[in-house]
Amino acid sequence: MQELTKKSGLAQAELARRAGLSRDTFNRYHSGRPPSDKLNALAELFSVHPNDIDEERLTLRKRSDTISDEPYRVGKSSNGTPNLAHLTLNVDVHISDMSRILEIVTKALKKSAP
């Protein structure tokens, strides 16, 4: 985050104001890891992906990936129900897109429940 702050050319106080944070809070995040719920606001502020701010989370995510390199796989329903398919995704998406995808998946799960 320090590098992004330098590249912005703005003072930390101004960046904090634009992110809707107090200067003290911004300074704390600047020298440590910002919490997940603030990461998106900071990413938007700097016009970057959240992983560009907190590479440690990206590294942790990469270590836990077990899905193939294909962006998606479609297979038979995991419980054998006709007219259902099993979908596995392995793509990086912006957090706002992920929220919409999760909404669609949640609706689909409710729709397919017996």
Contacts in CASP RR format, 6 or more apart in sequence:
PFRMAT RR
TARGET T0000
AUTHOR 0000-0000-0000
METHOD contacts of the structure
MODEL  1
MQELTKKSGLAQAELARRAGLSRDTFNRYHSGRPPSDKLNALAELFSVHP
NDIDEERLTLRKRSDTISDEPYRVGKSSNGTPNLAHLTLNVDVHISDMSR
ILEIVTKALKKSAP
1 29 0 8 1.000
1 30 0 8 1.000
1 32 0 8 1.000
1 34 0 8 1.000
1 42 0 8 1.000
1 53 0 8 1.000
2 30 0 8 1.000
4 46 0 8 1.000
4 48 0 8 1.000
4 52 0 8 1.000
4 53 0 8 1.000
5 12 0 8 1.000
5 15 0 8 1.000
5 30 0 8 1.000
7 46 0 8 1.000
8 15 0 8 1.000
8 46 0 8 1.000
10 18 0 8 1.000
12 23 0 8 1.000
12 26 0 8 1.000
12 27 0 8 1.000
12 30 0 8 1.000
13 23 0 8 1.000
13 26 0 8 1.000
15 26 0 8 1.000
15 45 0 8 1.000
16 22 0 8 1.000
16 23 0 8 1.000
16 25 0 8 1.000
16 26 0 8 1.000
16 27 0 8 1.000
18 45 0 8 1.000
19 26 0 8 1.000
19 38 0 8 1.000
19 41 0 8 1.000
19 42 0 8 1.000
19 45 0 8 1.000
20 41 0 8 1.000
21 29 0 8 1.000
21 38 0 8 1.000
21 41 0 8 1.000
29 38 0 8 1.000
29 42 0 8 1.000
33 54 0 8 1.000
33 56 0 8 1.000
34 42 0 8 1.000
34 53 0 8 1.000
34 54 0 8 1.000
36 57 0 8 1.000
39 50 0 8 1.000
39 53 0 8 1.000
39 54 0 8 1.000
39 57 0 8 1.000
40 50 0 8 1.000
40 95 0 8 1.000
40 96 0 8 1.000
42 50 0 8 1.000
42 53 0 8 1.000
43 49 0 8 1.000
43 50 0 8 1.000
43 52 0 8 1.000
43 53 0 8 1.000
43 95 0 8 1.000
46 52 0 8 1.000
46 53 0 8 1.000
49 92 0 8 1.000
49 94 0 8 1.000
50 57 0 8 1.000
50 95 0 8 1.000
51 57 0 8 1.000
51 58 0 8 1.000
51 92 0 8 1.000
65 90 0 8 1.000
67 73 0 8 1.000
67 88 0 8 1.000
67 89 0 8 1.000
67 90 0 8 1.000
68 90 0 8 1.000
69 90 0 8 1.000
70 90 0 8 1.000
71 89 0 8 1.000
71 90 0 8 1.000
71 91 0 8 1.000
72 87 0 8 1.000
72 88 0 8 1.000
72 89 0 8 1.000
72 90 0 8 1.000
72 91 0 8 1.000
73 87 0 8 1.000
73 88 0 8 1.000
73 90 0 8 1.000
74 85 0 8 1.000
74 86 0 8 1.000
74 87 0 8 1.000
74 88 0 8 1.000
75 85 0 8 1.000
75 86 0 8 1.000
75 87 0 8 1.000
76 85 0 8 1.000
76 86 0 8 1.000
77 84 0 8 1.000
77 85 0 8 1.000
77 86 0 8 1.000
78 86 0 8 1.000
81 112 0 8 1.000
84 112 0 8 1.000
89 101 0 8 1.000
93 101 0 8 1.000
END
